[in-house]
Amino acid sequence: MHSVQALVTLPRLGETLQEELLLQTLAGVRAVLEPMEAQLIGGHSLQRLDAGEELSLALTVNGQAPPGRFWTKGACGRAMRCC
């Protein structure tokens, strides 16, 4: 893995709380990426339409897997070749 993009969907809150939640979330992502020498290179943020909804985070991970190595794709058991 060499880079990541983040999609953060924030709950409907006041602007100050949303900003703080976004900053803390991205700081947590960067703290995990740093030891792997990967970078957070961008992304997008959205606001939920309904009040009371939770924060969600999706990451797009860029990198290469060794030749012939497969990553499984969830509980369905299908394999996805990564290269």
N, C-alpha and C positions, 0 to 999 in steps of 0.2 A: 504494500500500500504506500502510495506516495502523496496522495491528496484526497480531500473530502470536501463536498459541498453540503450545506445544511439547509433543510426546510423546517422552519419553526412556526407552528400555529399556536398563537397566544390566546389565552382566555380573554373574554371581554372584561377588561379592568380599566382603571384610570391610566392615563398616559405614563405617569411616573412609575407605577407598579409594573406595567408592561415593559418599560425600558429596563428596569432592574431585573425582571425575570428573564428577559432576553440576554442581558449581559451575563447573568449567572449561568444560564444554560450554555452559552457559547464558551464561557470560561471553562466549564466542565468538559466540554468536547475537546477543547484545546489541551487541557491537562491530560486527557487520555491519549491524544495524538502525539504530544511532544516526545514521550519516551520511544515512540516508534519512528521518530523523525519524519512524520507526516505533517502536512500543513492543511489548515482550514483555508480554502481559497475563495470562498464566497457562498452564496446561497440566497434564500428569500425568506421573508417573514410574512405571515398572514394573521388576521384577527378573526376569531370565531364570530359567527353571527348571533348565536344563542348565548345568553348569560349563563354562567355556572359551568360551562364546558371546561375540560382539562387542557393543559398544554400537550402538544404532540410534537415529536421530533422525528424527522426522517433524514437519513444520511445517504448520499451517493458517494461510493468509495471507488477511487481510481487506483489501479495498480496492476501487477502481473503475478500470476501463480506459476510455479515451476511447470515445465512441459509435462503433459499427461496427468496432471493433478486435477481433481474435480472437487467442487464444493456442492453439497447437497442443497436443494431448494425446499426448505421447510418440511412439514410433515407429509407432504405428498410423496416424498421419496424420489422424486426425479432428480437427476444430476444436471448440473450446469457446468459446462466446461469454461474454465477461466484462463484466459491467456492474454 
